[in-house]
């Protein structure tokens, strides 16, 4: 795993806090690797791995876990970059482990997808994140 680095926010990421998790492949509902075909134990293990990757990236970047720092997000935007294309339900289900790890109360939540090398981009807007304005953390 690479060490996260802070860079200026590019034109695509404009949140108070921008987090890019490179190489993270989220699973959709369907397909041979889909969450519908997983056993309960496999799904729990997968969810813990995704949550652990997110927490590790935040810790290595010198940020406190967002769940402890924030009571409520005004807006949260998650962009899933994937080789294929998820349908609407699969896309929403694929980001659920991330939402569970953040444990936010979100006023406005948006999820979108792009095709390319697997990664996840998270943009968060919240009153307590103003100190991170324009900062992008890549892990």
N, C-alpha and C positions, 0 to 999 in steps of 0.2 A: 504494500500500500504506500502511495506517495504521501509526502508531507504536504498539508494544505498551505496555500500561499494566498496572501491578500493582494488584490489588484484593483485598479479603478474599474468601476462598473462600465461595461460596454453599453452600446445603444439598446441592446435587447433586454438588459436587466436594469430596472430602474427602481427597485424597492428600497426600503430603509435598510434591509439586510438581504443580500443575494448570496445564495449558497448553491454551488455546482458540485454534484457528486459524480465524478467521472467513473465510467466503467460499471456503474450500478445498473443491473438489469432487473427491471420489475416484471413480474409475471401477471398475465391477465387471467380471466376466468377460464377460457377455453384453451384447447390445444393439449398436446401430450404433456407439457410442463405446467398447465394451468392449475389454478388453485382449486377448481372444482374436482379435479382428479387426485388431489392430495389427500392423504389421511390427516386426521386431526393433529396428530403428533408432528407430521412433516410440515403442516401449515404453521403450527406454533413455532417450530424451529426456524422456518423461513422468516416469519414476522420478527422474531428475536434478532436474526442476522441483519435484517434491514434496519431495525431500530438501533442496533449496536453500531452499525456503520454510520448512521446519522449522528448519534451521540459522540462517537469517536472523532468524527470530523469537526464537530462543534468544540469539543474539548481541546483538540490539537490546534485549533485556530485561536484559542485563548478566550473563547466565549463560554459563558455559563449556559447550561441547557436551557433552551427557550421556554420549556414548560415551567421552570422555576422563576425565570425572569419576567414572564408575561402572564397576565391574567386573561387578556383578550386581544386578538388581532383584529384590526379594522379590515384588512384584506390579506388573503393568502393566494398566491398564484403558483401552481406547480406545472412545469412543462416536462413531459416525458419524451426523451429522445430514444427512438427504438428503430431497429432495422425494418420491421414491418409496420402494420397499422392496426391498432386496437379498435374494436367497435366501442361505442359510447359507454356501455356498461362495464366492459373489460377495462377500459381506461380508468374509470372511476374506482373500480375495485383494485386496480394495480397500485394506486397511491394510498390505499387505506392503511397499510403498515406504517407509512411515513406520518400520516395524520395521527395514528395511535401513539407514535413515538413523541410527537410534538405536544400532544394533548391540548390543543388550543380550543378556545371557544372562538369560532370564526364568524365574523359578521358577513363577509362576502368571500366565497371560495370559488376559485376557477381552476380547471384543469384542462390542459391542451397537450398536443403531441406534435412532434416533428420526426422526420426520418433522418437517420444518420447513425453515428457511433453511439452505442448505449450510454446514457447518462441521465441525470435528473437535475433540473434547475428549479430552485425554490426562491420565490420572491415574497418577502413579508413586509407588511406595513403595520406598525403598531406604535403607540406613544412611547413605550420604553425602548424602542429600537432606534430612536433619532440619533443617538451617538454613533451608529454605524452607517449613517446616510452615505450612499454612494460606494459602499465597500462590497466587494465580491470576494467570497472565500471559495477557493477551489480545493477539492480533496479527491 
